[in-house]
Structure formats: C-alpha cells, structure tokens
Amino acid sequence: MFQYVLRRLLVAVPMLLGAMSIVFFAMRVLPGDPCVAMMGDQATTEALADCTKNLGLNRPLAIQYVDYLWRSVQFDFGSSLRQGYPVSEYIARMFPHTLLLVMASAIVAALVGIPVGIVSALKRRNPLIDYPLRIFALLGLSMPVFWLGILLLIGFSLHLNLFPLIGGGDLDGVIHMIRTGDLFSNPADFLAAVGDVLHHLALPAFALGFTLAATVSRLSRSAMLEVISQDYIRTARAKGRGEWAVVYKHALRNMMVPLLTIIGLFVAIALTGTVLTETVFTRPGLGKMLVDAIGARDYPLAQGAITVFTMIIITVNLVVDMLYVVVDPRVTYK
Amino acid sequence: MAIVRDATAPELTAAGAFQEAPSRPLGRALRRYAPIGIGVVMALAMIVIAAGAPLIAPLSPSAQFADAVLKGPGAVERHALGTDEFGRDLLSRIIWGARVSLQVGLASVIFGFALGVPLGIVAGVHGGRIETCIMRGADMLMAFPTLLLALIIVTALGGTLPNEILAIGVALTPNFVRLARGLALTIREQDYIMAARALGSGQLRVMARHVFPNALYALVVVATLYIATAIRTEATLSFLGLGIPPPTPSWGNILSEGRQYIKCCPWITTFSGLAIMLAVLAFNLVGDALRDLLDPRLRGE
C-alpha cells in the first residue's frame, strides 16, 4: 500500500510538471507584450525596458521556465499586471467562493443524480419511469450551463424578483466573522450574512448542479447496472433477502468504487463548470477571475489560475485512486 | 414522443411495475430505433440548414434594420424570431450560426480522430517504451478538462475558425488515443491477428489492415458523441468571447451579445441557447443509440 502510494505520487509529479509546462509555453506564445499591456502604449522605451527587466522577461527562456516552475511549487505566481496584487493573494481570496459553489452544486448533483441513476437502473424495464428519467439525463447533458443560468436569471431574478442578479454575497465577511469569533457576539448579523450568501448561491448552485446531475445519473445508472447483474446479487435474492436489503446492503456498497470514479471526474467537470457559472451569474471566484484575466491579457493571473485548476484536478484524481483501496478491500496494489 | 406513448400504453393496464415491457414487434422496434431516428433527423436537419444557409435564411445575417431594433419575435412580420441590438434578424443569424457550429464540430472531431487513433493503435499494438511515451503524453493532456485545454490553446493562438478547430481537436485527441489503445489491446490478441502475422504481415500492415478496420465501428460511434462535445465546447468558447469574433454569427457569440439585453429582450439568449441545446442533443441521441446497437449490454448507459 505504502509503495503504491509512493509510486502513484511519483507518477503525479511528471503529470503536473507536463501540465504546467503546457501552461507556461502557451502563455509565451500569447500575442502582446505584458509590459505594454501593463503600462499602456504611451510608455517610454526606457520604462518598457525597465519593466521587462523587472519582470525577468529578458532572461533566457529556459531560465524563466525553471524559475516559473520553482515559484509555482511555492504558490508564487508573480503579481497581477493590472491590479498589482500578488496572484497568490488573489487566488486565496477567490478560492472560498469557488469551493462553496463546487460543494453546493455537488450536493445538488448528488441528491438529484444518484437517486435518479439508481432508480432508472432498477426500473429500466418500466418505460413510465425509465423514459422520463432518460430524457431528463439527455436534456441535462445537452443543456449548456451558461444557457440554463441565463434562463434561471430571466425567470427568477428578472421576472419573479426572487434572487439577486449578480454577486456572491459577503462571503469574505462571513469568513471574517468566523475567524474573529464575531459570530458568537453577534449571531444575528452572522446569520443574516450567511443567509445572504446562500441567497446568492441558490441559482448558480442549481444551474451547475443540474447539468452535473445528468452526468452523475448516467454514471451511477451504469454503475448500478454493472453491480446488479453480478452473481452475488443473484445469490442474495436466492437466499430470500428482500429487494430493499439487496439494493441497500449488497448493491449500493459495491457501487462505491465506480461512484468514487464519478467523484474524480466530477471535480474536473465542476471546476470547468464554475468558469461558466461564475461568468453568467457575475459571481466572484477562480473561474471568473480566469476569464477576466484572459480578457484583460493579465497573463500572470491567468497562468496562476490555470495552474491552480490543474493542481486541484490532479490532486483529486490521486486521492480518489487511493480511496479505492479503502472502499474496496478486493483492490490491492502491488 | 410517439415512442413513449406507444411503449407505455399496454403497461398502464399491467398489474406490476416490474413486469417486462410487452414485446410486440412494432413497439420494440419503435423503442429501439426511435431515439436514433429522432437524432438522425435532427442532425440531418442541422446539416441541411448549415449547408443551405444562404438559401434558407430569410434575410442577410448582417443586414441592419434601423426600424426594427430589439423587436420581439413576430413584432415585425419579417423577423420571425425578433431582432438584436443592431436590428439584425435573429432567425437568419441563428441559421448562419449553424455553419460555425457544424464546421467546428465535425472538423475538430476529424482532427482529433486522425491524430489520436493512429497513436492509440501504435501504442496498443506495439507496446513497450513507445506505448509508455504516448500514454504519458495523453495522460498529461487528460489532466486538463476539454474546455480548459481548448481555452488555453485558443487564447494563445487567437479566435479564428481554424484555431478553434485546432484547439478543440487537440483537446479531444487524448480521448481517442485512450479509446483506440484499449480496442487495439483486445484486437491484437485475436486469432486472426496471429494468422495475419503467420502469413508474414508486418507490424504496419497488421495495424492498418487488421486492427484499424476492426476498431473502426466502435471508434466512429464514440466520435459521434464527441461531435456533441465539440459543438458545446465551440459554443462555450464563443460565449466567453474567445471564439470567432462578431460580426460573424455563431450561436455562442449571439448568446453572449444577448446577455446584455436579457431584461428587455430575452428572446436573443433564449433562441440561440435553444439552438445549441438541440444540436448537442441531436448528436448525443445518435451516438447513444449507435452505442446501444454496438453493445447491447451497455444499453441506456
């Protein structure tokens, strides 16, 4: 087990390196001089040369590359060209917003997707149940999250006036209150702030969660179908266990391995989903930060955001791989 | 929806929900082929609309009608789906937008297929160090979600039609590599491969004449599903302002421009998004149904 973990970690390192190299070289190909982007067209030649030197852009590419890798490992992505803040500070500030959105939509997707998938697998011979569920899954798969988001905004924010049109609520305030202990001295304010955050979160979480639920329901449907056709399920039925016990005691537990794969996939899809969801709902977060950074040609910021996205995805896949061993004792690694 | 009605009518009178659906030949055939039929019709309709856009579109997609700015569907008779902020006919723009979506959808999948499948087959049949190299490369690209990878490439190269095709094609490639390698691994163990080798076929001939044709059907099925992914990715890139720049209409940039007007004129975003969804749905339906036919065990997954 320990050996496996070590080997798996060693495989993840070159993957991360490769992915970061792609980001680095893609950003070098980008048109436009970062210094011109930072200082404008009016900057003098000396000022531009000075800036190039300060950013280290006059050094050989190989040196810049090694430097970038070394700094990225320490979460130092340089400073935003437009705002001047360190990129890592930016990312740290945006991260809770994106994490909250991913978690909330994961809950929506799991609550909707897993039951839908299981029911449609178990009742696949009943067209009254199977067809609506399959149509639901197909619609969810085909509906772009940004379109669903806009439809929700038109319906619930503009016409019914039930939810805010933009923003993410005062999440920073909530975090600050938790940190300083204000939530105990001022519980009413704290609850109001939390309520406001949830109010802002509802539509985006539903939009992203719904599109993810379709993928989750398909994957859990096929996982269930795979499990339900196994011999031990037949044995359980043959020895007279009720349908409920067969499903809950035997099938669900064995579904956990495929379900873990789903979670790994899920984080990757959800993270890309946040790029769109945050843009549509004008919510602060890593995804919106990335889109804005690309639009503003703020390369260090974009580079940092993409690197962090990739790190998260590779880490999650690593953790999922290791969880297999915990969930399923039959899986052994040599 | 004919299919649902036909399949459920007898079931309603049946006593138990667990009963096997009636196996009337007509009902069964309908259940089996209706999704693919609907999908094929929708996909063909899209191809016809895209190819015949100049003939089908009622007006020019770039003509601006000063007397009909931001008019709703049917408010002015000649604009069936309304107009945008420049007084351009939305229906004509959506019809022309089908061209971009379909071109990118098909071309990027062909690109990914042409690049990924040979690599995958070589990896699967040859094995050894070459396989390790190819698969590590594919794994590295797989670490990026399709959209993120396409986004990086298209940002680096700029949003033009060929760049979008390249970006999405490259982003899809690792999927084809993995799939082709998996298929090749199974096929290379078959007796007919041994027979071919015994008859003196070289490595290249085995791959091209025996492994590839036997993997082709499964590859094409999955490629159909990736057309749906490619169309959605194209729309997403355009929506984020990284795709083909306006005034050339694409569904994504129509939707993106319409975002500013959702308060007064929701039809712009509604109809362009609907077009995206129907196109993606069409190829998903065809791909799903083809996969069911390919492997009945996977039915409905």
Interface residues (C-beta under 8 A of the other chain):
Chain A: P14 M15 L16 G18 A19 I22 V23 A26 M27 V29 L30 P31 S120 K123 R124 R125 N126 P127 L128 I129 D130 Y131 R134 L138 L139 L141 S142 M143 P144 F146 W147 I150 L151 L153 I154 L158 R218 R221 S222 L225 A268 I269 L271 T272 V275 L276 T279 V280 V291 I294 G295 A302 I306 F309 T310 I313 I314 N317
Chain B: I3 V4 A7 T8 E11 L12 A17 F18 Q19 E20 A21 R31 R136 G137 D139 M140 L141 A143 F144 P145 T146 L147 L148 L151 I152 I153 T155 A156 L157 G158 A228 R232 A235 T236 F239 L240 G241 L242 L255 R259 I262 K263 P266 T269 T270 G273 L274 I276 M277 L278 V280 L281 N284 L285 D288 L298 G300 E301
